[in-house]
C-alpha cells in the first residue's frame, strides 16, 4: 500500500491542486469548516464533492434562473430525477446526463456507463425505465479517429440499452468539427411509475442501516467527477483509468431487485440512491445531507474487488452498478434475502447517526470525521467574470444571398449533409421496440410510447443546436427549447417538462461563462413563455480539446403527454390528394443554417430574434389541430428548411408533393423557427383553416408520384424523390466506409 | 389453455410475450421463474427474448443449464408445445431441443428492423392460421441470429418440412438457407429469431404475428402434427 501524505505534507505539497481543488478552497476548508488540516482521505472527499460536476459551484447561480415549478411537478431538481404528474395516479420521471469526457477517452465504456448511470437515476426514484434517448455530437466524418469514436459510442449505447431491455427510441446525431476532440454523449432516460411508489435519496432515523448493493468496488473510475471538471489535453490517454467499465447484465438484475424492493416493500425502505459520480462518498453524504442526519460507515465492510484499497480509493471509486439504501432497523435480513434471490450482494456498511458528522472507519482507525454539510452545503460558490465574445459584438447583419444557385444541386447535396442524412445505420443497432410500447420510434420529430391500459401516450425528444447558440447564445437558447416543444406538438403532445445537459467549454474563460449565462437566459425565457418547467439536468463544463472549446451546446430533453393517442400524428404523408399547408412565416434565416454550412463551409452572422408570445400561441393552435385529428401528417421545419422537411415527409411512403410557394429559391432552405409542414385530408380543411387562420398557407397537394414538384417565385423544379431518398440513406454509410 | 412464460435472469421480452397472450389474446399466462422445476398445469411453454445471463459465454449457453430446463425437456418430449423467440430460440438450440446453432450476424452488429418472411409450413400448431407460402413481415432484434447447421442437418430439416419461416427479400443475418424459424422433427417445438409478440397490435403498426399465438391457442392441432 502506498503511504499517504500526512496533513502537513498535503498543506505543503498541495496535491489537491491536481484533484481540482483550489488553494482558496483548501484554505477555506482548513480555516472555516474544519479548523484543522484535513487528512489525505478527507482532502480527496472535498476535492471530488467540491468539483463542479458534484457541486455546481459555478453554474448554480445561473441554474436558478430556470423555472422549476408547475402544477404537475411532483419532484423538481435535486433528486436522482425529476417527476411529473400525468394523471390517473401515474407519473413520468426523467433525466439526462452527459458522459462526454469518458467517451472521448474510452468511447465504448464511456457511452455504455453513461446509459447505465442514467438508468439507475430513474429506477432509484421507484420508476420503471421505459425509454432511452441519446443526443450525440461528433466531429465531421473525415478521419479514422472520428469514425472509431462514432462506432464505439453507438455500440456502447446499443449494447447497454439492448441488454437491459429498455428501448432506445430517439435522440439526435449531429456532426461539426468543433466536437472532433471532445464528442458530446448525452443520455436521457424516461421512466413511468405509480405515484405511491415515489422514493427519495434520504438517510434518516438514528440507527437505521446503510446498505450497499450491487457490484463490488474496484479501482475504476477514481476521480471521474474531477476528471469531468478539467480541461482535456493530449495526455488524456493517461486518464483512461478514470473511465468506468459497465456490466448491463448486473444492472438488469439490480434494477429488477430495486424495483421489487421499492414497489413491494416500502415499509422496509427509508431511502435509495444511485452511486454515480463520486461513488460512495457522494451517494452517502448526499443521503445524509438531505435528511440533516449524521452517518458512520465501516469501509472494511464495503465489498471490494481488489486487495489493499485505501479509504480514498474506496470512497472515490466510480465502479458501476451499485446502489446505496437506507433501511429501517430490523429489516436488514429481509433486504439481504431479496437481493440474494437475484444473485446480488447486499451488505450493511454503516448506520445513520445522531448529530451531523460524517465518520468513516477503516482498519480500526477513524479516517474521516467531518460535518456532512461541509461536503454538500458549504461549497464556495464561485463568482466568475464574464465578457461578451468578440464575434458576437461584431456579428454582421442577417445573412442574405442574392447570388443565384442551383436549387436542384443544393437539394440533393443538402440531403447528404451528415447532420440531415438518415441515421438508420446507427439507430437500427438499437432495440427500439422491446417492451412493445413504441408507437413511433427513431426518425420522426419525436418518439411516442403508449401507456398500457390507458389511452395516453408519452412523446419525447432531445434537441440541441450548438451552431445557433454559438452565434447568439440567448436566441440560440430560446431556439433549443422551442425546437423541442415544436417536435412534441407535431406528435400531438402537450409539452410537460424539460431535462437538460448544458455542454460548454472552460467556464474560467470569461467569454465561455458569458455564453453559459446568456444561453440559460434565453432557455429560461422560452421555458417561461411556454410554461414548461426544468425538472432535472446536468452541467458539463470543460468540453475542450487542446484549449479549443466546443460550440456552447445546451441539450434540451423534453417529454410531453398525449391524452388520446393519434397513430396518424407522424411526419409521413398518408394519402394522395391531401392538402398541404405551410404553417408560420418564412424569412431569410441563414446564419448557422445547413445552407450556409454547405455553401461556405463555415457559419457566421447574426441570428434574428423572434417573438416568443406569438410562437407560443401558434404551437397551442397546432397542438389543438393535431389533437382534434385534423391532420394526416405534421413535420416541424428545422435543419434544411422547407425543402428538406418536404422530402423527409415523403421518404418511406409511396407519395410525393406538388408545392407552389411565394418564396425565393433560397428561402426553400431558410431555417426560420416556428414553422410546420402539415397535410390535411380534404374534408377537414375547413376546420383546420378556421383554427389556424392566417398562420396556415395552402401550398399544394400530396401526389401519388415519387416526385417533389416545387414552384417558387423564380423557378420551377422537379425533384426525384427516389433518388433523393437513396442519397439520403446512403450518405452516412458511405462516409463511414470511405478509406480516409 | 394456460401458457408458461419462462423468465431467466436477463430475459427482457418476457413482458412482451405475456402481454401478447393476456391483454391481446385474452389467454391465460403466468411467469415461471428459471428456479422452478415443474410445469404441471401448463399447456404450452414460451421462452422469451432478451439477454439471459447477459449473453455471456455464448447466447443461451448458461440458461440451458437452469433448474427449469429438465422440466422444459420433459414437456417437449411429452409432445406439448414449446416456443422460443430470439434468445428463447438460442436457448432451445443450446439445450438440444432444436438442431443447429445461432451465430453472430454477418454484419457483426445488432440489428433491429422489420423483415420479410415466408411461411414455409402452415401444417404446425404454431402456423395453422397462416396460408402456405404466405409472405408476412415481422420485427427482428438480435446480434446473434445467423442460423447454422451442417449439410446433413439442413437436408433433413428441408426434407421434413421443419423450416417454418424463411427470410425473403433480404437475409438480415447470414442464416443458411435463409432460415428464420424451425421446428423439431415432431413439430411441437418452434424456435425463431423474429419477434411475433412485437407484431400483435395495430397501434404499434403490425399485426402479422398475431396468428401465431391464435394458431396455438385455438388448439385442434392433432392432424397438423406428423
Interface residues (C-beta under 8 A of the other chain):
Chain A: X155 X158 X159 X162 X163 X164 X165 X247 X248 X249 X250 X252 X253 X342 X343 X428 X429 X430 X431 X432 X433 X434 X435 X436 X437 X438 X439 X450 X452 X453 X565 X567
Chain B: X9 X10 X12 X13 X15 X16 X19 X20 X23 X49 X50 X51 X53 X54 X55 X56 X109 X110 X111 X112 X113 X139 X141 X143 X195 X197 X198 X201 X202 X203 X204 X205
